[in-house]
Structures are given as C-alpha cells and as structure tokens.
Amino acid sequence: RPLSLESLDLFSAREQTRLATENLGWVAKIRKLVFKHQETDRFSHVRQWYVPNKKGIYQDMSAPISHYFIASGHNSYLTGNQITSKSSTKPIITCLEQGCRVLELDLWSGRRAPRVLHGNTMTKPISFLSCVKAIKKHAFKYSPYPLIITLEVHCNQKNKLAAAQILSQELGNMIVTRKEAELWLQFPCPTELCGKILIRSKNEDDDENIEKGHLSERMKKTWESLEAEAKEADTEGNLGSKLLSNYVSILNVKHAQAVKEMLPVSSSRGESRFDTLTSHPEETLKYSQKNLLRTYPAAMRIDSSNYDPILPWSLGAQLVSLNWQTPGPQMWVYRGFFQDNGGCGFVKKPDWMLDEDCPKLNNSPNPSVLQVKILSGRNFHHTTIRMNQVTVELYGIEKDSSSQKTEFSKAYDCCTWDEEFIFPLNCPELAVLLLTLRTVNLYGKEAFFGQVALPVNNIANGFYHVPLFNAQGKKFQGNKRHAGLAVFFKLRTVTGNLKKLLQK
C-alpha cells in the first residue's frame, strides 16, 4: 500500500544516510515510494542527487580566471549547421540562459556596419548591433561572473570603426579596456570581474604608439609582434583598428608564440591539431595555469556536431568551445559538467592541475569507485507498450571511460531493472555520468526518450529520483514532466593496494 507522507520522510531521513547496500529489501521500499505513492511527488524533492555542501556556488572564486574551466560556445550566433543555417540572437540568448560565459562572433563587412555570419558560406547574416544588444540584456541574468566575447574580425576599417562605436555606446563601462588589461601580471579572478565583459581577439591596432613603460620586457615584445601582425593595407586609414583594439583585453596570439613567452594571453587549437597538445601534456598543463587555451570543433564538422570535451579539459584547456545548438552526448556531458558550482559557468580546476612545480597529466590524488544501481523508472507515458533500456555511460579520461546497458524492461509507464554497475575512476574530478533512456516499440523501431548527465564529484551517496530531460536539455512538459529514474549511488575513495592497482 502507499506510504504516508510521514513514513516517506522518515524513510528518506533514515535510508539516505546509510552507506551499506546489503539489505535488498530497500529495493521494494523504493519501488513503493516511486510508483505507488499517489498523494504527492515529494520523493523527487526529499533530497537532490548532489552533495549538500556542493549546492550553489561553493568553490573559491578568488583565483585567476585561467584556473577555471569556462563554459564556451563556438559560432554562437548559428541556429544550425555551419554552411546554410541562419544567424540569430536566439542561440546567443539560449547559450547565456544555459550558463555559457564565452561567446564567439565573426564580424564581416556590411554596407554601413558589420554583420555577423560564418564567412565564405551561405549562412544568413545578422547585424552586429542586434547581437550586442541581446548580449547586454542577458549577459548577467543567469551568472554574475565575467562574460568573454571572442571577436573574429574580417571587416574593413569603416566597419571596424562602426564596431568600436557599437561596443562603446551599448556596453560602455561594462567592457574591460586594453589599458586596464595592460596592468595585469596575471588574469584577474572571477569575483573581481563580476559584471564585466572581456573582448578576446587578436590585436587590431597596427601602428599606435602604446605606452609600455610599466610592462615587462616579455610583454613589450608581445605587443610589438602583435602590432606587426596587425598591419594591413587599407585606403581608409587605420582609425577603426586603433579604436577597436582599445576594447581588446584578452590578446589571442599564435599558440607557439604564447607557449614560448608564457604570458597571460590566449591561444587557440582546433580539434584537428589536438595532437600538438597531447604530445607534450605536462607543458600544456603548465601553459594553461597562466594563459587561456581555447579549443574548437574541426572544420569538417559542417553539421555542427561536437567532439568529446574531456580530452582538452584533461590538458587544462579552459575554453573548450562546442556547438551549443546541437544536442547529443557530447553536449549533454558538457552541460552536466557545468552543473557544478551552481551552474555559474566557471568550474575550478582540480588542484593537481595547478601544481606550480610539476603538474602531471591526470595525477588525481582521489581515485575512486562509483557504484550505480538502476532500480526503476516512472512517468514515461508512452502511447503504446515499449521495451525500455538505460545506457549507463561514464565520460572521463581514457582509462575511466566506459559504457554499459541494462536489460530491456517492457512497460507503458513504469518499469523496473534492479541492475548494478561499477566504474573504477582514476580521475573523478573530470568524470561525468550520463544516463540515457531509449525505447523500442513492438515493430523494433528504436527511439531516444530522455537523458541526464551528472558531474561525478557532486553525486551524493544514497537513493534518488533523478529527473530525465529531453534532447535539448530541457525539462519535459505535460504528463511527462515527472519522468525519471530511481537510482542508488555510492562513490567511495580507494586507498592502499586497490589505489595502486587502479593507477597502473
């Protein structure tokens, strides 16, 4: 029979604090709680799946921004593929709503002012002004921490001048200027930059005499080389480049130069050139302690598909840029990872990545074992009876990544599995658990139903109702709004001989 509300609360308070899992009678209790309690859906709100002290923004936000992974977008204005889709402010707003803190805009010449589009393709343009207005309105609605805008500037001097005027008129004091950035010996912390917008771009100033008296010799050389690179022939002079460069606070330079100089700058590496990072992992980790490293999808991904973000994260890359408009496992894992730290878009790097003396790849001091028991599911509300299967995937460094599946369970609305999976983890700080529910109808046609991705380090031990989300990462509406899985989690750190065995 259904439990009363009082019995439900007593059960939750007692069982959620227990770590032993031998009592299989708990499974029956969970089923009663999840499926037969008709008075309320309180089970899903008794305790959330995350560790209580990791709710909200709990991490230290006083370190340089280079010490954080930062949620980043690629060609943030595109609604679909990289060749023929439209440019719009809607994907920009959606990214910001979902916690993105790095946007990318490509500027090309228009008749009077720059346009934003993917150059040399058939993508439909949108005005730079409309993008800036949308950013101004939504930049800090969902996170107080700094927003970085990567500008890829391909327009003429007249349009550069117009772009500078738009930034000045619309964003004003929100922008961190170049003069302010020249004083940085290291990047400021997120707290210090709250409510600020940083423009990330190559230097647009081709011959301005910059005051360098307070800069280090290395910084002087960097500015001088950037000035030389920025020189261009233009019949209208270089006023646009000069003014636009005043708003660039994060200089984007060639990766080889940035590694050599070890300056607080930024560089980029495309997916097709990850091998240059993986061939010298310790050097890459050391570089990314002080500088910003951005990665982005390969040019061949014209369908706006995505790569696995774990690899560049494991190398210390902060700005791992994905196509947010494209749903799929990579984007689900990405959003799941950035649920950490209150979903503010900044997640602190593990301490082993920030070891100033000798950072070593994946040198986590906390190897762990994650136990996942898929008990049951509810509120699927299929139109017909279907076979239901949960794929349990662990996304992490190569040694940790694993994928397993439950057996099929036949049901219309609620079903049970009661299956257990064990995942050894060498680096739990970079691990994300992805649960995906797929169904097969009576004719053998397979379909995706829902998914949820959880950062492993935030998972609390105990029984939980884990809600499912649609492919776009949004909550279900209507009669499926409470669709979810009953799951038992247990994460424990291993020591002694088992720890040595895991790290081999």
C-alpha positions in Angstrom: 0.0 0.0 0.0 1.1 3.6 -0.5 3.3 5.1 2.3 2.0 8.1 4.1 3.9 11.4 3.9 5.2 10.9 7.4 6.5 7.5 6.6 8.1 8.7 3.4 10.0 11.4 5.2 11.1 9.0 8.0 12.3 6.5 5.4 14.2 9.2 3.5 15.9 10.6 6.5 17.0 7.1 7.7 18.0 5.4 4.5 19.7 8.2 2.7 22.3 8.5 5.4 23.2 4.7 5.3 26.1 3.5 3.2 25.6 -0.2 3.4 23.8 -1.8 0.5 23.4 -5.4 1.5 19.7 -5.1 2.5 17.9 -5.9 -0.7 14.6 -5.2 0.9 15.3 -1.5 0.3 14.6 -2.1 -3.4 11.0 -3.0 -2.7 10.6 0.1 -0.5 12.0 2.3 -3.2 9.5 0.9 -5.7 6.7 1.6 -3.4 7.9 5.1 -2.9 8.4 5.9 -6.6 5.4 4.2 -8.1 2.6 3.7 -5.6 2.8 7.0 -3.6 -0.2 8.8 -5.2 -0.6 11.7 -2.8 2.4 13.7 -4.0 5.6 13.7 -6.0 7.6 14.6 -2.9 10.1 11.8 -3.3 11.7 13.8 -6.1 12.2 16.7 -3.7 13.2 14.9 -0.5 16.9 15.1 -1.3 18.6 16.1 -4.5 21.3 13.9 -6.0 24.1 16.3 -5.3 26.3 16.6 -2.2 24.6 19.1 0.1 27.7 21.2 0.6 28.2 21.5 -3.1 24.9 23.2 -3.8 25.1 26.6 -5.4 28.3 28.4 -6.0 30.6 26.8 -3.4 34.1 26.9 -5.0 36.8 29.5 -4.3 36.2 32.3 -6.9 39.3 34.3 -6.0 41.8 32.6 -8.3 42.8 33.9 -11.7 40.3 33.0 -14.4 42.9 30.8 -16.0 42.4 28.4 -13.0 38.8 27.6 -14.1 37.1 25.7 -16.8 34.7 28.2 -18.5 31.6 27.2 -20.4 32.3 28.3 -24.0 30.4 28.4 -27.3 31.5 28.1 -30.9 30.0 30.3 -33.6 27.4 31.2 -31.0 25.1 33.0 -33.5 24.3 30.0 -35.7 20.9 28.2 -35.4 22.1 25.0 -37.2 24.8 23.8 -39.5 28.0 25.7 -40.4 27.1 26.2 -44.1 23.5 27.2 -44.7 21.8 27.9 -41.4 20.6 31.3 -40.2 22.4 33.7 -37.9 20.2 34.9 -35.0 20.3 36.3 -31.5 18.2 33.4 -30.2 21.1 30.9 -29.9 23.1 33.6 -28.2 20.4 34.1 -25.6 19.9 30.4 -25.2 23.6 29.9 -24.5 23.6 32.6 -21.9 20.4 31.1 -20.3 22.3 27.8 -20.0 25.3 29.2 -18.3 27.6 29.9 -21.3 30.3 32.5 -20.4 32.3 32.7 -23.7 30.6 33.7 -27.0 32.1 33.8 -30.4 31.1 36.3 -33.1 32.5 36.5 -36.6 32.5 40.1 -38.0 32.3 40.8 -41.7 31.8 44.0 -43.7 28.3 45.4 -44.2 27.2 48.5 -46.1 27.2 50.7 -43.0 28.0 48.4 -40.1 29.5 45.0 -39.5 27.4 41.8 -40.0 27.8 38.6 -38.1 27.9 35.4 -40.1 30.1 32.4 -40.9 32.3 33.7 -43.6 32.6 32.2 -47.1 29.5 30.1 -46.6 25.8 30.5 -47.3 24.8 31.3 -43.7 22.3 34.2 -43.4 23.8 37.3 -41.6 22.6 39.3 -38.7 23.7 42.7 -37.6 26.5 43.1 -35.0 24.4 45.7 -33.2 21.5 43.3 -32.6 23.9 40.7 -31.2 25.5 43.3 -28.8 22.0 44.4 -27.7 21.0 40.8 -26.9 24.2 40.3 -25.0 23.8 43.4 -23.0 20.3 42.4 -22.0 21.1 38.8 -21.0 24.8 38.8 -20.1 24.4 38.6 -16.3 20.8 37.4 -15.8 22.0 33.8 -15.1 25.6 34.3 -13.8 27.3 37.3 -12.2 30.7 36.3 -13.4 32.5 37.8 -16.4 31.4 37.2 -20.0 34.1 36.8 -22.7 33.3 37.6 -26.3 35.7 36.3 -28.9 35.6 38.5 -31.9 36.9 37.2 -35.2 37.3 40.4 -37.2 37.3 40.1 -41.0 35.8 43.5 -42.0 37.3 46.7 -43.4 38.3 49.8 -41.5 34.9 51.5 -41.9 33.2 48.6 -40.3 35.8 48.2 -37.6 35.2 51.8 -36.7 31.4 51.1 -36.6 32.1 48.0 -34.4 34.1 50.1 -31.9 31.3 52.7 -31.7 28.7 50.0 -31.1 30.7 48.5 -28.3 31.3 51.9 -26.7 27.7 53.0 -27.0 26.0 49.8 -26.0 28.3 48.2 -23.4 30.3 51.3 -22.2 31.8 50.7 -18.7 30.9 47.0 -18.8 33.9 46.4 -21.1 37.4 45.9 -19.6 39.6 48.1 -21.8 43.1 47.4 -23.1 44.7 50.0 -20.8 43.2 48.1 -17.8 44.5 44.8 -19.2 48.0 46.1 -19.7 48.4 46.3 -16.0 47.7 42.6 -15.5 50.6 40.4 -14.4 48.1 37.6 -14.3 44.4 37.3 -15.2 42.1 38.7 -12.5 39.7 36.4 -10.6 36.0 35.9 -11.5 34.9 37.8 -8.4 36.9 40.9 -9.3 35.4 40.8 -12.8 31.8 40.4 -11.8 29.5 42.2 -14.2 32.4 42.8 -16.7 32.7 41.9 -20.4 36.1 41.0 -21.8 36.8 41.1 -25.5 39.1 38.4 -26.8 40.7 38.9 -30.1 43.9 39.5 -31.9 45.4 42.9 -31.8 43.7 45.3 -34.2 46.0 48.2 -33.7 48.6 48.4 -36.5 50.8 51.3 -35.6 49.6 53.0 -32.4 52.5 54.1 -30.1 51.5 52.1 -27.0 52.8 53.3 -23.7 54.9 50.3 -22.5 56.9 51.8 -19.6 55.1 49.8 -16.9 55.2 46.5 -18.9 57.7 43.7 -18.6 60.2 43.1 -21.4 58.4 40.0 -22.5 55.1 41.8 -22.6 56.7 44.6 -24.7 57.9 42.0 -27.2 54.5 40.5 -27.4 52.8 43.8 -28.0 55.4 44.7 -30.7 54.9 41.4 -32.5 51.2 41.8 -32.4 51.4 45.3 -33.8 53.5 44.0 -36.7 51.0 41.1 -37.4 48.1 43.5 -37.4 49.4 45.8 -40.2 47.1 45.8 -43.2 46.7 47.9 -46.3 43.5 50.0 -46.3 42.7 53.1 -48.2 40.6 54.5 -45.4 43.5 54.5 -42.9 43.6 52.6 -39.6 41.4 54.5 -37.3 38.9 51.6 -37.0 41.7 49.2 -36.0 43.0 51.7 -33.4 39.7 52.2 -31.8 38.6 48.6 -31.8 41.9 47.5 -30.3 41.2 49.7 -27.3 38.4 47.2 -26.2 40.6 44.0 -26.6 41.5 42.9 -23.1 42.5 39.3 -23.9 45.0 39.1 -26.7 44.7 36.0 -28.9 48.2 35.0 -30.3 49.7 32.1 -32.1 50.0 29.1 -29.7 53.7 28.6 -30.4 54.4 32.2 -29.5 52.3 32.1 -26.4 54.0 28.9 -25.1 57.4 30.4 -25.7 56.6 33.7 -24.0 54.5 32.2 -21.2 52.5 35.4 -20.9 48.9 36.0 -19.6 47.5 35.8 -23.1 45.3 33.4 -25.1 45.7 31.0 -27.9 43.6 28.5 -29.8 43.9 24.9 -31.0 41.4 23.3 -33.4 40.3 19.7 -32.9 42.4 18.5 -35.8 45.5 19.7 -34.0 44.9 18.2 -30.6 47.9 16.0 -31.2 50.2 19.1 -30.7 48.7 19.3 -27.1 48.7 15.6 -26.3 52.3 15.2 -27.4 53.5 17.4 -24.6 50.8 17.1 -21.9 52.8 18.5 -18.9 53.9 21.5 -20.9 50.3 22.2 -21.9 49.1 21.9 -18.3 51.9 24.3 -17.2 51.0 26.8 -20.0 47.3 26.8 -19.1 48.0 27.7 -15.5 48.7 31.3 -16.5 47.3 31.6 -20.1 43.9 30.8 -21.6 43.7 27.9 -24.1 40.7 27.6 -26.4 39.8 24.6 -28.4 37.1 24.4 -31.1 35.5 21.8 -33.5 37.2 20.7 -36.7 36.2 22.5 -39.9 34.9 19.2 -41.3 32.1 19.3 -38.7 29.8 21.2 -41.1 26.8 19.6 -39.5 27.8 21.4 -36.2 28.5 18.1 -34.5 30.7 18.1 -31.4 33.9 16.4 -30.1 34.4 14.9 -26.6 35.3 17.8 -24.3 37.0 15.6 -21.7 40.3 15.4 -23.6 41.0 19.1 -23.8 39.8 19.6 -20.2 42.3 16.9 -19.1 45.0 19.0 -20.7 44.0 22.2 -18.8 42.1 23.9 -21.7 39.7 26.4 -20.1 37.7 27.5 -23.2 36.5 24.2 -24.7 34.1 25.5 -27.3 31.2 23.4 -28.5 28.2 24.0 -30.8 25.5 24.5 -28.2 22.7 24.3 -30.9 23.5 20.6 -31.5 22.1 18.1 -29.0 23.9 14.8 -28.4 26.0 13.0 -25.9 28.9 15.5 -26.1 26.7 18.5 -25.3 24.8 16.6 -22.6 28.0 15.7 -20.9 29.2 19.3 -21.3 26.1 20.8 -19.7 26.2 18.1 -17.0 29.8 19.1 -16.1 28.9 22.7 -15.8 26.0 22.0 -13.4 28.8 22.0 -10.9 29.4 25.2 -8.9 25.8 26.4 -9.1 25.8 26.4 -12.9 27.6 29.7 -13.0 29.7 28.8 -16.0 33.0 28.6 -14.0 34.3 25.3 -12.5 37.6 25.3 -10.6 40.3 23.1 -12.0 41.5 20.2 -9.8 44.4 21.1 -7.5 46.7 18.6 -9.3 46.4 20.7 -12.5 47.6 23.8 -10.7 50.7 22.3 -9.1 53.2 25.1 -9.9 56.3 22.8 -9.6 55.3 19.8 -11.8 51.8 19.3 -12.9 51.3 15.7 -14.2 48.6 14.6 -16.5 45.6 13.1 -14.7 47.5 12.9 -11.4 44.4 12.9 -9.2 45.1 12.0 -5.6 41.5 10.7 -5.2 41.0 7.5 -7.3 37.5 6.3 -6.6 34.9 3.6 -7.4 31.4 4.6 -8.4 28.6 2.2 -7.8 25.4 2.9 -9.8 22.2 0.8 -9.3 19.4 1.5 -11.8 16.3 0.4 -9.9 13.3 1.6 -11.8 11.7 4.4 -13.9 8.3 6.1 -14.0 6.0 8.5 -15.7 7.2 7.7 -19.2 3.6 7.8 -20.5 4.4 6.0 -23.8 1.5 5.9 -26.2 2.0 2.1 -26.5 3.8 -0.6 -24.5 7.5 -0.3 -25.3 10.8 -2.0 -24.4 12.9 0.3 -22.2 16.7 0.3 -21.8 19.0 2.6 -19.8 22.5 3.2 -21.2 24.9 4.0 -18.3 28.0 5.8 -19.6 31.0 7.2 -17.7 32.7 10.0 -19.6 36.2 10.7 -18.3 39.8 10.3 -19.1 40.6 7.4 -21.5 41.2 4.9 -18.6 37.9 5.8 -16.9 35.5 5.9 -19.9 33.1 3.1 -20.0 29.6 2.3 -21.3 27.1 -0.4 -20.1 23.4 -1.1 -20.6 20.6 -2.5 -18.6 18.4 -5.3 -19.9 15.2 -4.3 -21.7 12.1 -3.8 -19.4 8.7 -3.9 -21.0 6.3 -1.2 -19.8 3.9 1.6 -20.8 4.5 4.0 -17.9 6.6 2.4 -15.1 9.3 -0.3 -15.3 12.0 -1.9 -13.1 15.5 -3.1 -13.8 17.3 -3.5 -10.4 20.8 -3.7 -12.1 24.1 -2.6 -10.7 27.2 -1.2 -12.5 30.7 -0.5 -11.1 33.0 2.2 -12.5 36.7 2.5 -11.4 37.7 6.1 -11.6 41.3 7.4 -11.8 40.2 11.0 -12.2 36.7 11.6 -10.7 37.2 15.4 -10.9 36.8 15.2 -14.7 34.2 12.4 -14.8 30.5 12.8 -15.9 27.9 10.1 -15.6 25.4 10.0 -18.5 22.1 8.1 -18.2 20.2 7.7 -21.4 16.8 6.1 -21.8 16.0 4.5 -25.2 12.9 2.7 -26.1 11.9 0.1 -28.8 8.3 -0.3 -30.0 6.6 -3.6 -31.0 7.9 -3.2 -34.5 11.5 -2.9 -33.5 11.9 0.8 -34.0 14.3 2.4 -31.6 13.8 5.9 -30.3 15.5 8.3 -27.8 13.4 9.2 -24.8 15.4 11.2 -22.3 18.8 11.8 -20.7 20.5 13.2 -17.6 24.2 13.9 -17.1 25.7 14.3 -13.6 29.2 15.5 -12.6 30.5 12.6 -10.6 32.2 14.7 -7.9 28.8 16.2 -6.9 26.9 12.9 -6.6 25.8 12.1 -3.1 25.5 8.5 -1.8 22.0 7.2 -1.4 18.7 6.6 -3.2 17.4 9.3 -5.5 14.8 10.1 -8.1 16.8 11.5 -11.0 14.7 13.5 -13.5 15.1 13.0 -17.2 15.5 15.8 -19.8 14.8 15.9 -23.5 17.5 16.1 -26.2 17.8 19.8 -25.9 18.4 19.6 -22.1 15.1 21.0 -21.2 12.5 19.6 -18.7 9.6 17.6 -20.0 6.2 19.3 -20.1 2.7 17.9 -19.6 2.2 14.3 -18.4 5.9 13.5 -18.8 7.1 16.3 -16.5 7.9 13.9 -13.7 9.7 11.3 -15.9 12.7 10.0 -14.2 14.8 7.1 -12.8 15.1 5.7 -9.3 18.8 5.2 -8.8 21.2 4.3 -6.0 24.7 5.9 -5.9 27.7 5.2 -3.9 31.0 6.9 -4.5 34.0 5.9 -2.4 37.7 6.8 -2.5 40.0 3.9 -2.7 43.3 3.5 -0.8 46.2 1.1 -0.4 46.7 -1.8 -2.9 43.5 -1.1 -4.7 44.6 2.5 -5.3 47.9 1.3 -6.8 46.0 -1.2 -9.0 43.7 1.5 -10.3 46.6 3.9 -11.2 48.5 1.3 -13.2 
